[in-house]
Each structure stands twice: as C-alpha cells, then as structure tokens.
C-alpha cells in the first residue's frame, strides 16, 4: 500500500464562508504532504471543485451515483470529482 493523505469532509458553515478557515485546513494538509513527500487524495462535490483547483489540486475521475427517485421525480445523480495533489 502506498502512503498518502486522504482529506475528507471539509466544509464551512455557510454563515462563516469566505473567511479562510477551509483554506487554512487544506493548506495545512498540503504542507504535511510536501514535508513528507506523500500525495493527497480527496473527493469533492462539483460546487467545491473550483476551491480545490485554486489550491493546486489536479482533477482525476468523476464519480456518479444514481439516487432513487422521490415522488416520481426524474432520476437524480450525485456526482463527485476525485482530486489529487502530488508534491
């Protein structure tokens, strides 16, 4: 198994967005990655993708999951993007 960091479930309360807390946490992970020469992997929502791109992550695969229909709605898909950061 190859050593790596996996960042999961990083989010900011909408009432406190754009104050740097999320960037601070991810940048800490990036510094650890660089210091230890270990890659980072994470899964991101489509909405958060620009945030990770801005911090230097590279887009990998897109993962889709079909969710069950609710109240005869059109089939709903949940999508995520897998990102990597290689120091």
mmCIF file as gemmi writes it, N, C-alpha and C atoms, coordinates in Angstrom:
data_model
loop_
_atom_site.group_PDB
_atom_site.id
_atom_site.type_symbol
_atom_site.label_atom_id
_atom_site.label_alt_id
_atom_site.label_comp_id
_atom_site.label_asym_id
_atom_site.label_entity_id
_atom_site.label_seq_id
_atom_site.pdbx_PDB_ins_code
_atom_site.Cartn_x
_atom_site.Cartn_y
_atom_site.Cartn_z
_atom_site.occupancy
_atom_site.B_iso_or_equiv
_atom_site.pdbx_formal_charge
_atom_site.auth_seq_id
_atom_site.auth_asym_id
_atom_site.pdbx_PDB_model_num
ATOM 1 N N . UNK Axp A 1 ? 0.842 -1.176 0 1 0 ? 1 A 1
ATOM 2 C CA . UNK Axp A 1 ? 0 0 0 1 0 ? 1 A 1
ATOM 3 C C . UNK Axp A 1 ? 0.894 1.249 0 1 0 ? 1 A 1
ATOM 4 N N . UNK Axp A 2 ? 0.553 2.209 -0.831 1 0 ? 2 A 1
ATOM 5 C CA . UNK Axp A 2 ? 1.319 3.447 -0.941 1 0 ? 2 A 1
ATOM 6 C C . UNK Axp A 2 ? 0.818 4.456 0.088 1 0 ? 2 A 1
ATOM 7 N N . UNK Axp A 3 ? 1.715 5.06 0.876 1 0 ? 3 A 1
ATOM 8 C CA . UNK Axp A 3 ? 1.287 6.066 1.849 1 0 ? 3 A 1
ATOM 9 C C . UNK Axp A 3 ? 0.677 7.282 1.143 1 0 ? 3 A 1
ATOM 10 N N . UNK Axp A 4 ? -0.36 7.837 1.729 1 0 ? 4 A 1
ATOM 11 C CA . UNK Axp A 4 ? -0.98 9.044 1.201 1 0 ? 4 A 1
ATOM 12 C C . UNK Axp A 4 ? -1.812 9.7 2.292 1 0 ? 4 A 1
ATOM 13 N N . UNK Axp A 5 ? -2.172 10.937 2.044 1 0 ? 5 A 1
ATOM 14 C CA . UNK Axp A 5 ? -3.151 11.62 2.884 1 0 ? 5 A 1
ATOM 15 C C . UNK Axp A 5 ? -4.465 11.591 2.14 1 0 ? 5 A 1
ATOM 16 N N . UNK Axp A 6 ? -5.549 11.435 2.863 1 0 ? 6 A 1
ATOM 17 C CA . UNK Axp A 6 ? -6.875 11.496 2.269 1 0 ? 6 A 1
ATOM 18 C C . UNK Axp A 6 ? -7.682 12.507 3.069 1 0 ? 6 A 1
ATOM 19 N N . UNK Axp A 7 ? -8.016 13.614 2.43 1 0 ? 7 A 1
ATOM 20 C CA . UNK Axp A 7 ? -8.8 14.648 3.094 1 0 ? 7 A 1
ATOM 21 C C . UNK Axp A 7 ? -10.273 14.336 2.906 1 0 ? 7 A 1
ATOM 22 N N . UNK Axp A 8 ? -11.019 14.358 3.985 1 0 ? 8 A 1
ATOM 23 C CA . UNK Axp A 8 ? -12.44 14.034 3.909 1 0 ? 8 A 1
ATOM 24 C C . UNK Axp A 8 ? -13.283 15.039 4.67 1 0 ? 8 A 1
ATOM 25 N N . UNK Axp A 9 ? -14.45 15.279 4.156 1 0 ? 9 A 1
ATOM 26 C CA . UNK Axp A 9 ? -15.492 16.052 4.826 1 0 ? 9 A 1
ATOM 27 C C . UNK Axp A 9 ? -15.021 17.386 5.372 1 0 ? 9 A 1
ATOM 28 N N . UNK Axp A 10 ? -14.409 18.179 4.531 1 0 ? 10 A 1
ATOM 29 C CA . UNK Axp A 10 ? -14.023 19.533 4.907 1 0 ? 10 A 1
ATOM 30 C C . UNK Axp A 10 ? -15.126 20.455 4.413 1 0 ? 10 A 1
ATOM 31 N N . UNK Axp A 11 ? -15.685 21.197 5.315 1 0 ? 11 A 1
ATOM 32 C CA . UNK Axp A 11 ? -16.758 22.107 4.94 1 0 ? 11 A 1
ATOM 33 C C . UNK Axp A 11 ? -16.807 23.281 5.892 1 0 ? 11 A 1
ATOM 34 N N . UNK Axp A 12 ? -17.456 24.321 5.445 1 0 ? 12 A 1
ATOM 35 C CA . UNK Axp A 12 ? -17.6 25.526 6.252 1 0 ? 12 A 1
ATOM 36 C C . UNK Axp A 12 ? -19.079 25.853 6.356 1 0 ? 12 A 1
ATOM 37 N N . UNK Axp A 13 ? -19.509 26.206 7.536 1 0 ? 13 A 1
ATOM 38 C CA . UNK Axp A 13 ? -20.882 26.654 7.73 1 0 ? 13 A 1
ATOM 39 C C . UNK Axp A 13 ? -21.127 27.844 6.808 1 0 ? 13 A 1
ATOM 40 N N . UNK Axp A 14 ? -22.21 27.839 6.048 1 0 ? 14 A 1
ATOM 41 C CA . UNK Axp A 14 ? -22.47 28.948 5.114 1 0 ? 14 A 1
ATOM 42 C C . UNK Axp A 14 ? -22.449 30.328 5.767 1 0 ? 14 A 1
ATOM 43 N N . UNK Axp A 15 ? -22.746 30.403 7.042 1 0 ? 15 A 1
ATOM 44 C CA . UNK Axp A 15 ? -22.703 31.696 7.737 1 0 ? 15 A 1
ATOM 45 C C . UNK Axp A 15 ? -21.279 32.201 7.947 1 0 ? 15 A 1
ATOM 46 N N . UNK Axp A 16 ? -20.303 31.314 7.754 1 0 ? 16 A 1
ATOM 47 C CA . UNK Axp A 16 ? -18.902 31.671 8.007 1 0 ? 16 A 1
ATOM 48 C C . UNK Axp A 16 ? -18.001 31.429 6.805 1 0 ? 16 A 1
ATOM 49 N N . UNK Axp A 17 ? -18.588 31.318 5.608 1 0 ? 17 A 1
ATOM 50 C CA . UNK Axp A 17 ? -17.798 31.09 4.399 1 0 ? 17 A 1
ATOM 51 C C . UNK Axp A 17 ? -16.945 32.307 4.05 1 0 ? 17 A 1
ATOM 52 N N . UNK Axp A 18 ? -15.915 32.044 3.251 1 0 ? 18 A 1
ATOM 53 C CA . UNK Axp A 18 ? -15.034 33.092 2.712 1 0 ? 18 A 1
ATOM 54 C C . UNK Axp A 18 ? -14.263 33.854 3.776 1 0 ? 18 A 1
ATOM 55 N N . UNK Axp A 19 ? -13.932 33.163 4.859 1 0 ? 19 A 1
ATOM 56 C CA . UNK Axp A 19 ? -13.112 33.774 5.912 1 0 ? 19 A 1
ATOM 57 C C . UNK Axp A 19 ? -11.766 33.07 6.054 1 0 ? 19 A 1
ATOM 58 N N . UNK Axp A 20 ? -11.543 32.025 5.23 1 0 ? 20 A 1
ATOM 59 C CA . UNK Axp A 20 ? -10.228 31.381 5.208 1 0 ? 20 A 1
ATOM 60 C C . UNK Axp A 20 ? -10.077 30.123 6.029 1 0 ? 20 A 1
ATOM 61 N N . UNK Axp A 21 ? -11.099 29.697 6.754 1 0 ? 21 A 1
ATOM 62 C CA . UNK Axp A 21 ? -10.966 28.511 7.607 1 0 ? 21 A 1
ATOM 63 C C . UNK Axp A 21 ? -10.723 27.247 6.767 1 0 ? 21 A 1
ATOM 64 N N . UNK Axp A 22 ? -11.494 27.063 5.709 1 0 ? 22 A 1
ATOM 65 C CA . UNK Axp A 22 ? -11.313 25.89 4.851 1 0 ? 22 A 1
ATOM 66 C C . UNK Axp A 22 ? -9.951 25.879 4.191 1 0 ? 22 A 1
ATOM 67 N N . UNK Axp A 23 ? -9.538 27.028 3.676 1 0 ? 23 A 1
ATOM 68 C CA . UNK Axp A 23 ? -8.21 27.135 3.044 1 0 ? 23 A 1
ATOM 69 C C . UNK Axp A 23 ? -7.111 26.826 4.043 1 0 ? 23 A 1
ATOM 70 N N . UNK Axp A 24 ? -7.263 27.31 5.26 1 0 ? 24 A 1
ATOM 71 C CA . UNK Axp A 24 ? -6.264 27.054 6.301 1 0 ? 24 A 1
ATOM 72 C C . UNK Axp A 24 ? -6.105 25.559 6.542 1 0 ? 24 A 1
ATOM 73 N N . UNK Axp A 25 ? -7.215 24.851 6.65 1 0 ? 25 A 1
ATOM 74 C CA . UNK Axp A 25 ? -7.158 23.409 6.895 1 0 ? 25 A 1
ATOM 75 C C . UNK Axp A 25 ? -6.516 22.664 5.72 1 0 ? 25 A 1
ATOM 76 N N . UNK Axp A 26 ? -6.927 23 4.508 1 0 ? 26 A 1
ATOM 77 C CA . UNK Axp A 26 ? -6.386 22.304 3.341 1 0 ? 26 A 1
ATOM 78 C C . UNK Axp A 26 ? -4.914 22.647 3.15 1 0 ? 26 A 1
ATOM 79 N N . UNK Axp A 27 ? -4.541 23.894 3.362 1 0 ? 27 A 1
ATOM 80 C CA . UNK Axp A 27 ? -3.124 24.284 3.227 1 0 ? 27 A 1
ATOM 81 C C . UNK Axp A 27 ? -2.256 23.548 4.255 1 0 ? 27 A 1
ATOM 82 N N . UNK Axp A 28 ? -2.794 23.3 5.441 1 0 ? 28 A 1
ATOM 83 C CA . UNK Axp A 28 ? -2.063 22.515 6.439 1 0 ? 28 A 1
ATOM 84 C C . UNK Axp A 28 ? -1.792 21.118 5.87 1 0 ? 28 A 1
ATOM 85 N N . UNK Axp A 29 ? -2.806 20.513 5.26 1 0 ? 29 A 1
ATOM 86 C CA . UNK Axp A 29 ? -2.626 19.2 4.645 1 0 ? 29 A 1
ATOM 87 C C . UNK Axp A 29 ? -1.599 19.225 3.524 1 0 ? 29 A 1
ATOM 88 N N . UNK Axp A 30 ? -1.624 20.287 2.728 1 0 ? 30 A 1
ATOM 89 C CA . UNK Axp A 30 ? -0.656 20.43 1.636 1 0 ? 30 A 1
ATOM 90 C C . UNK Axp A 30 ? 0.761 20.534 2.191 1 0 ? 30 A 1
ATOM 91 N N . UNK Axp A 31 ? 0.951 21.295 3.239 1 0 ? 31 A 1
ATOM 92 C CA . UNK Axp A 31 ? 2.29 21.425 3.843 1 0 ? 31 A 1
ATOM 93 C C . UNK Axp A 31 ? 2.775 20.087 4.395 1 0 ? 31 A 1
ATOM 94 N N . UNK Axp A 32 ? 1.886 19.312 5.018 1 0 ? 32 A 1
ATOM 95 C CA . UNK Axp A 32 ? 2.265 17.98 5.515 1 0 ? 32 A 1
ATOM 96 C C . UNK Axp A 32 ? 2.653 17.077 4.339 1 0 ? 32 A 1
ATOM 97 N N . UNK Axp A 33 ? 1.872 17.163 3.274 1 0 ? 33 A 1
ATOM 98 C CA . UNK Axp A 33 ? 2.125 16.375 2.077 1 0 ? 33 A 1
ATOM 99 C C . UNK Axp A 33 ? 3.502 16.69 1.508 1 0 ? 33 A 1
ATOM 100 N N . UNK Axp A 34 ? 3.814 17.963 1.411 1 0 ? 34 A 1
ATOM 101 C CA . UNK Axp A 34 ? 5.113 18.38 0.872 1 0 ? 34 A 1
ATOM 102 C C . UNK Axp A 34 ? 6.257 17.945 1.775 1 0 ? 34 A 1
ATOM 103 N N . UNK Axp A 35 ? 6.087 18.117 3.085 1 0 ? 35 A 1
ATOM 104 C CA . UNK Axp A 35 ? 7.148 17.779 4.036 1 0 ? 35 A 1
ATOM 105 C C . UNK Axp A 35 ? 7.459 16.283 4.023 1 0 ? 35 A 1
ATOM 106 N N . UNK Axp A 36 ? 6.436 15.474 3.818 1 0 ? 36 A 1
ATOM 107 C CA . UNK Axp A 36 ? 6.614 14.022 3.86 1 0 ? 36 A 1
ATOM 108 C C . UNK Axp A 36 ? 6.681 13.387 2.472 1 0 ? 36 A 1
ATOM 109 N N . UNK Axp A 37 ? 6.574 14.216 1.415 1 0 ? 37 A 1
ATOM 110 C CA . UNK Axp A 37 ? 6.599 13.72 0.032 1 0 ? 37 A 1
ATOM 111 C C . UNK Axp A 37 ? 5.553 12.624 -0.179 1 0 ? 37 A 1
ATOM 112 N N . UNK Axp A 38 ? 4.336 12.924 0.289 1 0 ? 38 A 1
ATOM 113 C CA . UNK Axp A 38 ? 3.223 11.982 0.229 1 0 ? 38 A 1
ATOM 114 C C . UNK Axp A 38 ? 2.057 12.659 -0.501 1 0 ? 38 A 1
ATOM 115 N N . UNK Axp A 39 ? 1.429 11.996 -1.466 1 0 ? 39 A 1
ATOM 116 C CA . UNK Axp A 39 ? 0.319 12.616 -2.18 1 0 ? 39 A 1
ATOM 117 C C . UNK Axp A 39 ? -0.942 12.745 -1.324 1 0 ? 39 A 1
ATOM 118 N N . UNK Axp A 40 ? -1.827 13.615 -1.779 1 0 ? 40 A 1
ATOM 119 C CA . UNK Axp A 40 ? -3.133 13.802 -1.14 1 0 ? 40 A 1
ATOM 120 C C . UNK Axp A 40 ? -4.199 13.387 -2.147 1 0 ? 40 A 1
ATOM 121 N N . UNK Axp A 41 ? -5.219 12.725 -1.652 1 0 ? 41 A 1
ATOM 122 C CA . UNK Axp A 41 ? -6.387 12.38 -2.449 1 0 ? 41 A 1
ATOM 123 C C . UNK Axp A 41 ? -7.625 12.886 -1.729 1 0 ? 41 A 1
ATOM 124 N N . UNK Axp A 42 ? -8.611 13.335 -2.488 1 0 ? 42 A 1
ATOM 125 C CA . UNK Axp A 42 ? -9.88 13.733 -1.89 1 0 ? 42 A 1
ATOM 126 C C . UNK Axp A 42 ? -10.986 13.643 -2.911 1 0 ? 42 A 1
ATOM 127 N N . UNK Axp A 43 ? -12.208 13.565 -2.407 1 0 ? 43 A 1
ATOM 128 C CA . UNK Axp A 43 ? -13.397 13.581 -3.245 1 0 ? 43 A 1
ATOM 129 C C . UNK Axp A 43 ? -14.111 14.891 -2.971 1 0 ? 43 A 1
ATOM 130 N N . UNK Axp A 44 ? -14.537 15.558 -4.02 1 0 ? 44 A 1
ATOM 131 C CA . UNK Axp A 44 ? -15.14 16.876 -3.91 1 0 ? 44 A 1
ATOM 132 C C . UNK Axp A 44 ? -16.493 16.916 -4.604 1 0 ? 44 A 1
ATOM 133 N N . UNK Axp A 45 ? -17.393 17.701 -4.058 1 0 ? 45 A 1
ATOM 134 C CA . UNK Axp A 45 ? -18.624 17.983 -4.777 1 0 ? 45 A 1
ATOM 135 C C . UNK Axp A 45 ? -18.285 18.862 -5.975 1 0 ? 45 A 1
ATOM 136 N N . UNK Axp A 46 ? -19.174 18.909 -6.938 1 0 ? 46 A 1
ATOM 137 C CA . UNK Axp A 46 ? -18.96 19.765 -8.11 1 0 ? 46 A 1
ATOM 138 C C . UNK Axp A 46 ? -18.867 21.231 -7.697 1 0 ? 46 A 1
ATOM 139 N N . UNK Axp A 47 ? -19.638 21.609 -6.684 1 0 ? 47 A 1
ATOM 140 C CA . UNK Axp A 47 ? -19.647 23.003 -6.225 1 0 ? 47 A 1
ATOM 141 C C . UNK Axp A 47 ? -18.311 23.415 -5.614 1 0 ? 47 A 1
ATOM 142 N N . UNK Axp A 48 ? -17.63 22.493 -4.941 1 0 ? 48 A 1
ATOM 143 C CA . UNK Axp A 48 ? -16.368 22.813 -4.269 1 0 ? 48 A 1
ATOM 144 C C . UNK Axp A 48 ? -15.153 22.647 -5.17 1 0 ? 48 A 1
ATOM 145 N N . UNK Axp A 49 ? -15.332 22.111 -6.371 1 0 ? 49 A 1
ATOM 146 C CA . UNK Axp A 49 ? -14.2 21.838 -7.268 1 0 ? 49 A 1
ATOM 147 C C . UNK Axp A 49 ? -13.324 23.06 -7.539 1 0 ? 49 A 1
ATOM 148 N N . UNK Axp A 50 ? -13.882 24.243 -7.806 1 0 ? 50 A 1
ATOM 149 C CA . UNK Axp A 50 ? -13.021 25.403 -8.054 1 0 ? 50 A 1
ATOM 150 C C . UNK Axp A 50 ? -12.108 25.742 -6.862 1 0 ? 50 A 1
ATOM 151 N N . UNK Axp A 51 ? -12.595 25.504 -5.661 1 0 ? 51 A 1
ATOM 152 C CA . UNK Axp A 51 ? -11.802 25.738 -4.449 1 0 ? 51 A 1
ATOM 153 C C . UNK Axp A 51 ? -10.535 24.887 -4.472 1 0 ? 51 A 1
ATOM 154 N N . UNK Axp A 52 ? -10.681 23.596 -4.773 1 0 ? 52 A 1
ATOM 155 C CA . UNK Axp A 52 ? -9.525 22.7 -4.781 1 0 ? 52 A 1
ATOM 156 C C . UNK Axp A 52 ? -8.606 22.97 -5.972 1 0 ? 52 A 1
ATOM 157 N N . UNK Axp A 53 ? -9.172 23.307 -7.112 1 0 ? 53 A 1
ATOM 158 C CA . UNK Axp A 53 ? -8.345 23.666 -8.273 1 0 ? 53 A 1
ATOM 159 C C . UNK Axp A 53 ? -7.483 24.878 -7.949 1 0 ? 53 A 1
ATOM 160 N N . UNK Axp A 54 ? -8.083 25.86 -7.276 1 0 ? 54 A 1
ATOM 161 C CA . UNK Axp A 54 ? -7.36 27.083 -6.9 1 0 ? 54 A 1
ATOM 162 C C . UNK Axp A 54 ? -6.179 26.768 -5.976 1 0 ? 54 A 1
ATOM 163 N N . UNK Axp A 55 ? -6.306 25.734 -5.16 1 0 ? 55 A 1
ATOM 164 C CA . UNK Axp A 55 ? -5.237 25.361 -4.232 1 0 ? 55 A 1
ATOM 165 C C . UNK Axp A 55 ? -4.206 24.422 -4.853 1 0 ? 55 A 1
ATOM 166 N N . UNK Axp A 56 ? -4.36 24.112 -6.137 1 0 ? 56 A 1
ATOM 167 C CA . UNK Axp A 56 ? -3.333 23.333 -6.831 1 0 ? 56 A 1
ATOM 168 C C . UNK Axp A 56 ? -3.619 21.862 -7 1 0 ? 56 A 1
ATOM 169 N N . UNK Axp A 57 ? -4.834 21.434 -6.702 1 0 ? 57 A 1
ATOM 170 C CA . UNK Axp A 57 ? -5.188 20.031 -6.885 1 0 ? 57 A 1
ATOM 171 C C . UNK Axp A 57 ? -5.485 19.763 -8.357 1 0 ? 57 A 1
ATOM 172 N N . UNK Axp A 58 ? -5.249 18.529 -8.779 1 0 ? 58 A 1
ATOM 173 C CA . UNK Axp A 58 ? -5.468 18.105 -10.153 1 0 ? 58 A 1
ATOM 174 C C . UNK Axp A 58 ? -6.72 17.244 -10.218 1 0 ? 58 A 1
ATOM 175 N N . UNK Axp A 59 ? -7.545 17.502 -11.23 1 0 ? 59 A 1
ATOM 176 C CA . UNK Axp A 59 ? -8.777 16.746 -11.424 1 0 ? 59 A 1
ATOM 177 C C . UNK Axp A 59 ? -8.454 15.343 -11.913 1 0 ? 59 A 1
ATOM 178 N N . UNK Axp A 60 ? -9.093 14.374 -11.293 1 0 ? 60 A 1
ATOM 179 C CA . UNK Axp A 60 ? -8.971 12.992 -11.728 1 0 ? 60 A 1
ATOM 180 C C . UNK Axp A 60 ? -10.274 12.544 -12.343 1 0 ? 60 A 1
ATOM 181 N N . UNK Axp A 61 ? -10.819 11.489 -11.825 1 0 ? 61 A 1
ATOM 182 C CA . UNK Axp A 61 ? -12.068 10.933 -12.339 1 0 ? 61 A 1
ATOM 183 C C . UNK Axp A 61 ? -13.283 11.639 -11.739 1 0 ? 61 A 1
ATOM 184 N N . UNK Axp A 62 ? -14.415 11.474 -12.419 1 0 ? 62 A 1
ATOM 185 C CA . UNK Axp A 62 ? -15.697 11.897 -11.878 1 0 ? 62 A 1
ATOM 186 C C . UNK Axp A 62 ? -16.472 10.645 -11.514 1 0 ? 62 A 1
ATOM 187 N N . UNK Axp A 63 ? -17.061 10.654 -10.34 1 0 ? 63 A 1
ATOM 188 C CA . UNK Axp A 63 ? -17.827 9.517 -9.85 1 0 ? 63 A 1
ATOM 189 C C . UNK Axp A 63 ? -19.288 9.933 -9.783 1 0 ? 63 A 1
ATOM 190 N N . UNK Axp A 64 ? -20.168 9.085 -10.318 1 0 ? 64 A 1
ATOM 191 C CA . UNK Axp A 64 ? -21.606 9.356 -10.287 1 0 ? 64 A 1
ATOM 192 C C . UNK Axp A 64 ? -22.325 8.224 -9.576 1 0 ? 64 A 1
ATOM 193 N N . UNK Axp A 65 ? -23.335 8.605 -8.824 1 0 ? 65 A 1
ATOM 194 C CA . UNK Axp A 65 ? -24.149 7.638 -8.112 1 0 ? 65 A 1
ATOM 195 C C . UNK Axp A 65 ? -25.601 7.98 -8.384 1 0 ? 65 A 1
ATOM 196 N N . UNK Axp A 66 ? -26.343 7.029 -8.918 1 0 ? 66 A 1
ATOM 197 C CA . UNK Axp A 66 ? -27.752 7.277 -9.179 1 0 ? 66 A 1
ATOM 198 C C . UNK Axp A 66 ? -28.526 7.104 -7.883 1 0 ? 66 A 1
ATOM 199 N N . UNK Axp A 67 ? -29.256 8.142 -7.509 1 0 ? 67 A 1
ATOM 200 C CA . UNK Axp A 67 ? -30.073 8.108 -6.306 1 0 ? 67 A 1
ATOM 201 C C . UNK Axp A 67 ? -31.493 7.722 -6.683 1 0 ? 67 A 1
ATOM 202 N N . UNK Axp A 68 ? -32.206 7.093 -5.761 1 0 ? 68 A 1
ATOM 203 C CA . UNK Axp A 68 ? -33.588 6.72 -6.078 1 0 ? 68 A 1
ATOM 204 C C . UNK Axp A 68 ? -34.462 7.956 -6.292 1 0 ? 68 A 1
ATOM 205 N N . UNK Axp A 69 ? -35.429 7.817 -7.164 1 0 ? 69 A 1
ATOM 206 C CA . UNK Axp A 69 ? -36.368 8.908 -7.424 1 0 ? 69 A 1
ATOM 207 C C . UNK Axp A 69 ? -37.276 9.098 -6.216 1 0 ? 69 A 1
ATOM 208 N N . UNK Axp A 70 ? -37.616 10.353 -5.97 1 0 ? 70 A 1
ATOM 209 C CA . UNK Axp A 70 ? -38.532 10.694 -4.887 1 0 ? 70 A 1
ATOM 210 C C . UNK Axp A 70 ? -39.748 11.361 -5.512 1 0 ? 70 A 1
ATOM 211 N N . UNK Axp A 71 ? -40.922 10.869 -5.214 1 0 ? 71 A 1
ATOM 212 C CA . UNK Axp A 71 ? -42.18 11.457 -5.702 1 0 ? 71 A 1
ATOM 213 C C . UNK Axp A 71 ? -42.212 11.538 -7.224 1 0 ? 71 A 1
ATOM 214 N N . UNK Axp A 72 ? -41.788 10.486 -7.898 1 0 ? 72 A 1
ATOM 215 C CA . UNK Axp A 72 ? -41.822 10.414 -9.361 1 0 ? 72 A 1
ATOM 216 C C . UNK Axp A 72 ? -40.989 11.492 -10.049 1 0 ? 72 A 1
ATOM 217 N N . UNK Axp A 73 ? -39.961 12.008 -9.378 1 0 ? 73 A 1
ATOM 218 C CA . UNK Axp A 73 ? -39.068 12.973 -9.998 1 0 ? 73 A 1
ATOM 219 C C . UNK Axp A 73 ? -38.176 12.252 -11.003 1 0 ? 73 A 1
ATOM 220 N N . UNK Axp A 74 ? -37.561 13.023 -11.869 1 0 ? 74 A 1
ATOM 221 C CA . UNK Axp A 74 ? -36.594 12.467 -12.808 1 0 ? 74 A 1
ATOM 222 C C . UNK Axp A 74 ? -35.44 11.876 -11.994 1 0 ? 74 A 1
ATOM 223 N N . UNK Axp A 75 ? -34.851 10.808 -12.504 1 0 ? 75 A 1
ATOM 224 C CA . UNK Axp A 75 ? -33.728 10.191 -11.791 1 0 ? 75 A 1
ATOM 225 C C . UNK Axp A 75 ? -32.706 11.241 -11.402 1 0 ? 75 A 1
ATOM 226 N N . UNK Axp A 76 ? -32.204 11.097 -10.213 1 0 ? 76 A 1
ATOM 227 C CA . UNK Axp A 76 ? -31.273 12.066 -9.647 1 0 ? 76 A 1
ATOM 228 C C . UNK Axp A 76 ? -29.884 11.436 -9.537 1 0 ? 76 A 1
ATOM 229 N N . UNK Axp A 77 ? -28.868 12.158 -9.971 1 0 ? 77 A 1
ATOM 230 C CA . UNK Axp A 77 ? -27.499 11.676 -9.87 1 0 ? 77 A 1
ATOM 231 C C . UNK Axp A 77 ? -26.708 12.563 -8.92 1 0 ? 77 A 1
ATOM 232 N N . UNK Axp A 78 ? -25.913 11.936 -8.058 1 0 ? 78 A 1
ATOM 233 C CA . UNK Axp A 78 ? -24.978 12.65 -7.203 1 0 ? 78 A 1
ATOM 234 C C . UNK Axp A 78 ? -23.609 12.461 -7.834 1 0 ? 78 A 1
ATOM 235 N N . UNK Axp A 79 ? -22.874 13.551 -8.029 1 0 ? 79 A 1
ATOM 236 C CA . UNK Axp A 79 ? -21.566 13.474 -8.677 1 0 ? 79 A 1
ATOM 237 C C . UNK Axp A 79 ? -20.486 14.057 -7.779 1 0 ? 79 A 1
ATOM 238 N N . UNK Axp A 80 ? -19.321 13.453 -7.826 1 0 ? 80 A 1
ATOM 239 C CA . UNK Axp A 80 ? -18.136 13.938 -7.137 1 0 ? 80 A 1
ATOM 240 C C . UNK Axp A 80 ? -16.957 13.89 -8.093 1 0 ? 80 A 1
ATOM 241 N N . UNK Axp A 81 ? -15.966 14.708 -7.802 1 0 ? 81 A 1
ATOM 242 C CA . UNK Axp A 81 ? -14.716 14.698 -8.556 1 0 ? 81 A 1
ATOM 243 C C . UNK Axp A 81 ? -13.608 14.229 -7.626 1 0 ? 81 A 1
ATOM 244 N N . UNK Axp A 82 ? -12.786 13.334 -8.12 1 0 ? 82 A 1
ATOM 245 C CA . UNK Axp A 82 ? -11.63 12.88 -7.342 1 0 ? 82 A 1
ATOM 246 C C . UNK Axp A 82 ? -10.454 13.78 -7.722 1 0 ? 82 A 1
ATOM 247 N N . UNK Axp A 83 ? -9.832 14.363 -6.698 1 0 ? 83 A 1
ATOM 248 C CA . UNK Axp A 83 ? -8.69 15.26 -6.895 1 0 ? 83 A 1
ATOM 249 C C . UNK Axp A 83 ? -7.44 14.633 -6.281 1 0 ? 83 A 1
ATOM 250 N N . UNK Axp A 84 ? -6.295 14.997 -6.857 1 0 ? 84 A 1
ATOM 251 C CA . UNK Axp A 84 ? -5.01 14.589 -6.287 1 0 ? 84 A 1
ATOM 252 C C . UNK Axp A 84 ? -4.109 15.815 -6.159 1 0 ? 84 A 1
ATOM 253 N N . UNK Axp A 85 ? -3.216 15.731 -5.206 1 0 ? 85 A 1
ATOM 254 C CA . UNK Axp A 85 ? -2.141 16.717 -5.063 1 0 ? 85 A 1
ATOM 255 C C . UNK Axp A 85 ? -0.868 15.907 -4.888 1 0 ? 85 A 1
ATOM 256 N N . UNK Axp A 86 ? 0.032 16.056 -5.833 1 0 ? 86 A 1
ATOM 257 C CA . UNK Axp A 86 ? 1.311 15.331 -5.78 1 0 ? 86 A 1
ATOM 258 C C . UNK Axp A 86 ? 2.409 16.356 -5.508 1 0 ? 86 A 1
ATOM 259 N N . UNK Axp A 87 ? 3.059 16.237 -4.358 1 0 ? 87 A 1
ATOM 260 C CA . UNK Axp A 87 ? 4.118 17.225 -4.036 1 0 ? 87 A 1
ATOM 261 C C . UNK Axp A 87 ? 5.335 17.085 -4.935 1 0 ? 87 A 1
